Amino acid sequence: MRRARPLAGTALAAVLACSACTVDNSNSNNGGSSGAPQKLTVAASDDACKVSSDHAPAGTLTFEVTNKGSKVTEFYMLAESGQHVVGEVENIGPGLTRSLVVQASAGRYVTACKPGMTGKGIRHSFTVTGG
């Protein structure tokens, strides 16, 4: 029984540490003040990638990606060059919704949906404002 206590304490410490890793989107919106979590929607299909806005304030951004197409898709947020991946969510099956949460500083970015998970994808400019 003596070994169970240290393991229980370790498990409790891990739970407490991980509870700080979640993002609270209960106050999310599409246009609040800088630093507040921002929620954007993405409608991905076989031939389109519609992000609810082409800009957001710096801070925590949550992209809710819904695959409305017939192919498995991916969604990426890339640095302006399109070469550096800031964040990605893969294997979004038809009819499914998955979230991508990123910490974004002010700058120019690119969003991309990749129907069929191939090629460069359907890309659009995205701007993060503020500091």
MDAnalysis code that builds the backbone (N, CA, C; Angstrom):
import MDAnalysis as mda
import numpy as np

u = mda.Universe.empty(393, n_residues=131, atom_resindex=np.repeat(np.arange(131), 3), trajectory=True)
u.add_TopologyAttr("name", ["N", "CA", "C"] * 131)
u.add_TopologyAttr("resid", np.arange(1, 132))
u.add_TopologyAttr("resname", ["MET", "ARG", "ARG", "ALA", "ARG", "PRO", "LEU", "ALA", "GLY", "THR", "ALA", "LEU", "ALA", "ALA", "VAL", "LEU", "ALA", "CYS", "SER", "ALA", "CYS", "THR", "VAL", "ASP", "ASN", "SER", "ASN", "SER", "ASN", "ASN", "GLY", "GLY", "SER", "SER", "GLY", "ALA", "PRO", "GLN", "LYS", "LEU", "THR", "VAL", "ALA", "ALA", "SER", "ASP", "ASP", "ALA", "CYS", "LYS", "VAL", "SER", "SER", "ASP", "HIS", "ALA", "PRO", "ALA", "GLY", "THR", "LEU", "THR", "PHE", "GLU", "VAL", "THR", "ASN", "LYS", "GLY", "SER", "LYS", "VAL", "THR", "GLU", "PHE", "TYR", "MET", "LEU", "ALA", "GLU", "SER", "GLY", "GLN", "HIS", "VAL", "VAL", "GLY", "GLU", "VAL", "GLU", "ASN", "ILE", "GLY", "PRO", "GLY", "LEU", "THR", "ARG", "SER", "LEU", "VAL", "VAL", "GLN", "ALA", "SER", "ALA", "GLY", "ARG", "TYR", "VAL", "THR", "ALA", "CYS", "LYS", "PRO", "GLY", "MET", "THR", "GLY", "LYS", "GLY", "ILE", "ARG", "HIS", "SER", "PHE", "THR", "VAL", "THR", "GLY", "GLY"])
u.atoms.positions = np.array([
    [0.804, -1.193, 0.000],
    [0.000, 0.000, 0.000],
    [0.847, 1.255, 0.000],
    [2.060, 1.186, 0.482],
    [2.895, 2.378, 0.534],
    [3.190, 2.921, -0.863],
    [3.317, 2.056, -1.836],
    [3.631, 2.513, -3.190],
    [2.439, 3.193, -3.827],
    [1.238, 2.904, -3.395],
    [0.045, 3.495, -3.993],
    [-0.048, 4.990, -3.713],
    [0.395, 5.429, -2.555],
    [0.295, 6.859, -2.222],
    [1.120, 7.730, -3.154],
    [2.397, 7.417, -3.388],
    [3.149, 8.265, -4.313],
    [2.544, 8.268, -5.719],
    [2.044, 7.124, -6.173],
    [1.428, 7.081, -7.492],
    [0.156, 7.904, -7.525],
    [-0.642, 7.842, -6.467],
    [-1.872, 8.636, -6.412],
    [-1.528, 10.112, -6.409],
    [-0.501, 10.496, -5.681],
    [-0.076, 11.895, -5.645],
    [0.423, 12.352, -7.003],
    [1.149, 11.491, -7.700],
    [1.641, 11.820, -9.040],
    [0.480, 11.994, -10.009],
    [-0.502, 11.116, -9.932],
    [-1.671, 11.215, -10.806],
    [-2.437, 12.511, -10.539],
    [-2.611, 12.857, -9.262],
    [-3.308, 14.092, -8.914],
    [-2.544, 15.303, -9.436],
    [-1.233, 15.300, -9.304],
    [-0.416, 16.403, -9.801],
    [-0.547, 16.533, -11.314],
    [-0.593, 15.419, -12.024],
    [-0.732, 15.447, -13.483],
    [-2.086, 16.015, -13.887],
    [-3.140, 15.638, -13.184],
    [-4.471, 16.162, -13.477],
    [-4.513, 17.664, -13.245],
    [-3.955, 18.122, -12.145],
    [-3.943, 19.556, -11.858],
    [-3.124, 20.318, -12.882],
    [-1.989, 19.780, -13.274],
    [-1.151, 20.448, -14.267],
    [-1.848, 20.514, -15.612],
    [-2.508, 19.444, -16.012],
    [-3.176, 19.426, -17.307],
    [-4.429, 20.290, -17.328],
    [-5.042, 20.539, -16.191],
    [-6.233, 21.373, -16.181],
    [-5.909, 22.787, -16.623],
    [-4.667, 23.213, -16.481],
    [-4.255, 24.540, -16.930],
    [-4.001, 24.565, -18.432],
    [-4.005, 23.418, -19.105],
    [-3.699, 23.351, -20.530],
    [-4.920, 23.578, -21.414],
    [-6.097, 23.590, -20.866],
    [-7.291, 23.744, -21.680],
    [-7.565, 25.214, -21.951],
    [-8.270, 25.477, -23.036],
    [-8.653, 26.836, -23.400],
    [-10.128, 27.000, -23.119],
    [-10.478, 28.022, -22.369],
    [-11.871, 28.296, -22.061],
    [-12.433, 29.187, -23.153],
    [-13.289, 28.644, -24.014],
    [-13.890, 29.404, -25.090],
    [-15.281, 29.901, -24.735],
    [-15.636, 29.874, -23.461],
    [-16.985, 30.275, -23.076],
    [-17.241, 31.745, -23.351],
    [-16.182, 32.567, -23.410],
    [-16.347, 33.979, -23.717],
    [-15.912, 34.293, -25.139],
    [-15.808, 33.278, -25.988],
    [-15.353, 33.478, -27.355],
    [-16.365, 34.253, -28.160],
    [-15.827, 35.007, -29.130],
    [-16.667, 35.713, -30.081],
    [-15.842, 35.986, -31.308],
    [-16.426, 36.667, -32.265],
    [-15.714, 36.932, -33.502],
    [-15.171, 38.344, -33.588],
    [-15.171, 39.107, -32.530],
    [-14.671, 40.453, -32.681],
    [-14.469, 41.180, -31.376],
    [-14.030, 40.523, -30.359],
    [-13.832, 41.151, -29.060],
    [-12.490, 41.829, -28.955],
    [-12.083, 42.102, -27.748],
    [-10.827, 42.789, -27.511],
    [-9.648, 41.853, -27.707],
    [-8.492, 42.466, -27.956],
    [-7.276, 41.693, -28.158],
    [-6.962, 40.881, -26.909],
    [-6.536, 39.647, -27.091],
    [-6.185, 38.784, -25.974],
    [-7.313, 37.863, -25.567],
    [-8.571, 38.235, -25.856],
    [-9.701, 37.369, -25.541],
    [-9.734, 36.235, -26.565],
    [-10.066, 35.015, -26.160],
    [-10.137, 33.917, -27.123],
    [-11.104, 34.247, -28.258],
    [-10.708, 33.986, -29.470],
    [-11.523, 34.257, -30.647],
    [-11.898, 32.952, -31.323],
    [-13.173, 32.806, -31.642],
    [-13.648, 31.603, -32.316],
    [-14.018, 31.959, -33.752],
    [-13.446, 31.207, -34.684],
    [-13.741, 31.367, -36.096],
    [-14.250, 30.035, -36.619],
    [-15.139, 30.083, -37.590],
    [-15.636, 28.855, -38.193],
    [-15.028, 28.696, -39.581],
    [-14.839, 27.436, -39.969],
    [-14.304, 27.114, -41.283],
    [-15.222, 26.072, -41.907],
    [-15.752, 26.397, -43.094],
    [-16.567, 25.451, -43.856],
    [-15.690, 24.924, -44.984],
    [-15.214, 23.698, -44.826],
    [-14.346, 23.067, -45.825],
    [-15.192, 22.157, -46.699],
    [-14.951, 22.224, -48.009],
    [-15.620, 21.302, -48.926],
    [-14.588, 20.811, -49.933],
    [-15.039, 20.084, -50.941],
    [-14.108, 19.542, -51.923],
    [-13.500, 20.630, -52.804],
    [-14.147, 21.814, -52.861],
    [-13.639, 22.879, -53.732],
    [-13.666, 24.267, -53.096],
    [-13.842, 24.346, -51.765],
    [-13.868, 25.647, -51.092],
    [-13.349, 25.534, -49.662],
    [-12.899, 26.695, -49.159],
    [-12.414, 26.787, -47.778],
    [-12.856, 28.150, -47.259],
    [-14.019, 28.196, -46.618],
    [-14.605, 29.465, -46.195],
    [-14.394, 29.693, -44.697],
    [-13.485, 30.637, -44.379],
    [-13.229, 31.025, -42.993],
    [-14.152, 32.193, -42.687],
    [-14.759, 32.203, -41.498],
    [-15.759, 33.213, -41.152],
    [-15.219, 34.637, -41.157],
    [-13.916, 34.815, -41.077],
    [-13.310, 36.141, -41.149],
    [-11.905, 36.003, -41.716],
    [-11.423, 37.067, -42.345],
    [-10.058, 37.042, -42.866],
    [-9.084, 37.755, -41.938],
    [-9.566, 38.070, -40.716],
    [-8.703, 38.725, -39.724],
    [-9.214, 38.437, -38.312],
    [-8.306, 38.613, -37.352],
    [-8.651, 38.434, -35.937],
    [-7.585, 39.145, -35.107],
    [-7.920, 39.504, -33.861],
    [-6.909, 40.116, -32.993],
    [-5.931, 39.064, -32.477],
    [-4.718, 39.507, -32.152],
    [-3.695, 38.618, -31.619],
    [-4.190, 37.925, -30.353],
    [-3.724, 36.703, -30.149],
    [-4.090, 35.938, -28.959],
    [-4.490, 34.529, -29.332],
    [-5.362, 33.949, -28.532],
    [-5.821, 32.579, -28.757],
    [-6.903, 32.570, -29.821],
    [-6.658, 31.833, -30.897],
    [-7.625, 31.685, -31.980],
    [-8.066, 30.233, -32.038],
    [-9.367, 30.018, -32.099],
    [-9.917, 28.679, -32.257],
    [-10.646, 28.621, -33.592],
    [-10.179, 27.750, -34.467],
    [-10.824, 27.516, -35.750],
    [-11.648, 26.240, -35.618],
    [-12.969, 26.352, -35.745],
    [-13.867, 25.188, -35.733],
    [-14.065, 24.781, -37.187],
    [-13.422, 23.699, -37.596],
    [-13.402, 23.276, -38.994],
    [-14.434, 22.179, -39.216],
    [-15.403, 22.448, -40.097],
    [-16.425, 21.466, -40.445],
    [-16.215, 21.040, -41.889],
    [-16.094, 19.742, -42.101],
    [-15.915, 19.200, -43.443],
    [-17.283, 18.951, -44.057],
    [-17.639, 19.784, -45.025],
    [-18.920, 19.651, -45.725],
    [-18.754, 18.947, -47.062],
    [-17.544, 18.452, -47.320],
    [-17.255, 17.785, -48.585],
    [-17.356, 16.279, -48.488],
    [-16.907, 15.609, -49.556],
    [-16.967, 14.150, -49.610],
    [-15.604, 13.498, -49.375],
    [-14.539, 14.327, -49.269],
    [-13.185, 13.808, -49.066],
    [-12.685, 14.174, -47.676],
    [-11.834, 13.325, -47.110],
    [-11.168, 13.663, -45.850],
    [-10.322, 14.900, -46.118],
    [-10.313, 15.851, -45.174],
    [-9.587, 17.100, -45.384],
    [-8.682, 17.430, -44.206],
    [-7.855, 18.452, -44.403],
    [-6.978, 18.999, -43.368],
    [-7.153, 20.509, -43.386],
    [-6.811, 21.160, -42.266],
    [-6.824, 22.623, -42.202],
    [-5.516, 23.088, -41.585],
    [-4.936, 24.118, -42.178],
    [-3.651, 24.643, -41.729],
    [-3.727, 26.154, -41.527],
    [-2.969, 26.649, -40.561],
    [-2.643, 28.063, -40.461],
    [-1.135, 28.121, -40.670],
    [-0.732, 28.889, -41.685],
    [0.670, 28.960, -42.085],
    [1.178, 30.391, -41.931],
    [2.484, 30.547, -41.742],
    [3.094, 31.870, -41.788],
    [2.902, 32.411, -43.204],
    [3.024, 33.717, -43.374],
    [2.742, 34.357, -44.666],
    [3.457, 33.694, -45.837],
    [4.667, 33.216, -45.618],
    [5.422, 32.576, -46.699],
    [4.735, 31.295, -47.180],
    [3.862, 30.743, -46.346],
    [3.185, 29.496, -46.688],
    [4.048, 28.270, -46.445],
    [5.256, 28.474, -45.930],
    [6.175, 27.369, -45.705],
    [6.184, 26.880, -44.261],
    [5.971, 27.778, -43.305],
    [6.034, 27.431, -41.883],
    [4.625, 27.155, -41.343],
    [4.412, 25.973, -40.796],
    [3.115, 25.592, -40.237],
    [3.001, 26.148, -38.817],
    [2.004, 26.991, -38.595],
    [1.727, 27.536, -37.264],
    [0.872, 26.542, -36.487],
    [-0.091, 25.928, -37.172],
    [-0.960, 24.927, -36.562],
    [-1.698, 24.159, -37.638],
    [-2.113, 22.946, -37.315],
    [-2.825, 22.115, -38.278],
    [-3.750, 21.146, -37.566],
    [-4.782, 20.763, -38.274],
    [-5.666, 19.693, -37.814],
    [-5.904, 18.805, -39.031],
    [-5.682, 17.500, -38.842],
    [-5.716, 16.555, -39.956],
    [-6.852, 15.550, -39.796],
    [-7.064, 14.805, -40.873],
    [-8.014, 13.688, -40.883],
    [-9.416, 14.089, -40.436],
    [-9.942, 15.136, -41.050],
    [-11.312, 15.569, -40.760],
    [-12.210, 14.912, -41.791],
    [-12.906, 13.882, -41.366],
    [-13.769, 13.131, -42.268],
    [-15.011, 13.918, -42.672],
    [-15.651, 13.512, -43.777],
    [-16.878, 14.168, -44.213],
    [-17.915, 14.207, -43.091],
    [-18.489, 15.392, -42.881],
    [-19.513, 15.564, -41.856],
    [-18.987, 15.811, -40.456],
    [-17.671, 15.752, -40.271],
    [-17.091, 15.932, -38.932],
    [-16.619, 17.363, -38.710],
    [-16.511, 17.742, -37.436],
    [-15.971, 19.037, -37.042],
    [-14.833, 18.801, -36.068],
    [-13.710, 19.484, -36.299],
    [-12.562, 19.416, -35.391],
    [-12.072, 20.828, -35.148],
    [-11.397, 21.023, -34.031],
    [-10.913, 22.346, -33.643],
    [-9.398, 22.442, -33.772],
    [-8.949, 23.625, -34.180],
    [-7.535, 23.973, -34.163],
    [-7.400, 25.201, -33.279],
    [-6.593, 25.110, -32.231],
    [-6.355, 26.229, -31.325],
    [-4.896, 26.647, -31.478],
    [-4.679, 27.938, -31.783],
    [-3.329, 28.466, -31.941],
    [-3.176, 29.757, -31.149],
    [-1.956, 30.050, -30.758],
    [-1.591, 31.345, -30.188],
    [-0.959, 32.130, -31.329],
    [-1.601, 33.216, -31.747],
    [-1.114, 33.968, -32.900],
    [-0.740, 35.389, -32.510],
    [0.448, 35.794, -32.927],
    [0.871, 37.177, -32.732],
    [0.521, 37.964, -33.997],
    [0.571, 39.281, -33.906],
    [0.230, 40.133, -35.039],
    [1.087, 39.773, -36.243],
    [0.467, 39.756, -37.403],
    [1.193, 39.458, -38.635],
    [0.263, 38.932, -39.704],
    [0.881, 38.577, -40.819],
    [0.133, 38.038, -41.962],
    [0.327, 36.528, -42.024],
    [-0.770, 35.849, -42.280],
    [-0.773, 34.394, -42.315],
    [-1.524, 33.917, -43.549],
    [-1.571, 32.613, -43.714],
    [-2.334, 31.963, -44.770],
    [-3.118, 30.830, -44.126],
    [-4.403, 30.704, -44.474],
    [-5.182, 29.539, -44.052],
    [-5.320, 28.623, -45.265],
    [-5.386, 27.328, -45.017],
    [-5.488, 26.383, -46.129],
    [-6.287, 25.156, -45.734],
    [-7.207, 24.770, -46.610],
    [-7.904, 23.489, -46.504],
    [-7.312, 22.593, -47.581],
    [-7.132, 21.318, -47.252],
    [-6.575, 20.363, -48.215],
    [-7.541, 19.197, -48.414],
    [-8.530, 19.367, -49.307],
    [-9.419, 18.247, -49.590],
    [-8.630, 17.065, -50.151],
    [-8.882, 15.893, -49.650],
    [-8.147, 14.710, -50.082],
    [-6.750, 14.649, -49.483],
    [-6.413, 15.622, -48.650],
    [-5.134, 15.703, -47.936],
    [-3.937, 15.693, -48.889],
    [-4.080, 16.339, -50.063],
    [-3.000, 16.401, -51.029],
    [-2.822, 17.814, -51.552],
    [-1.655, 18.086, -52.102],
    [-1.371, 19.363, -52.740],
    [-1.201, 20.510, -51.752],
    [-1.191, 21.721, -52.278],
    [-1.023, 22.924, -51.456],
    [-2.326, 23.359, -50.802],
    [-3.438, 22.860, -51.306],
    [-4.727, 23.189, -50.716],
    [-5.321, 24.476, -51.242],
    [-6.472, 24.804, -50.714],
    [-7.199, 26.027, -51.059],
    [-6.779, 27.064, -50.037],
    [-6.071, 28.089, -50.482],
    [-5.433, 29.043, -49.574],
    [-6.076, 30.422, -49.627],
    [-6.027, 31.094, -48.462],
    [-6.530, 32.465, -48.354],
    [-5.640, 33.240, -47.387],
    [-5.520, 34.529, -47.617],
    [-4.772, 35.399, -46.705],
    [-5.547, 35.584, -45.412],
    [-4.816, 35.697, -44.299],
    [-5.414, 35.889, -42.991],
    [-4.503, 36.831, -42.204],
    [-5.073, 37.856, -41.596],
    [-4.292, 38.855, -40.868],
    [-4.628, 38.831, -39.383],
    [-3.598, 38.854, -38.558],
    [-3.769, 38.964, -37.113],
    [-3.296, 40.368, -36.719],
    [-4.164, 41.105, -36.052],
    [-3.887, 42.493, -35.701],
    [-3.570, 42.655, -34.226],
    [-3.004, 43.797, -33.875],
    [-2.746, 44.101, -32.480],
    [-1.415, 43.574, -32.016],
    [-1.196, 43.634, -30.686],
    [0.101, 43.220, -30.151],
    [0.033, 42.098, -29.314],
])
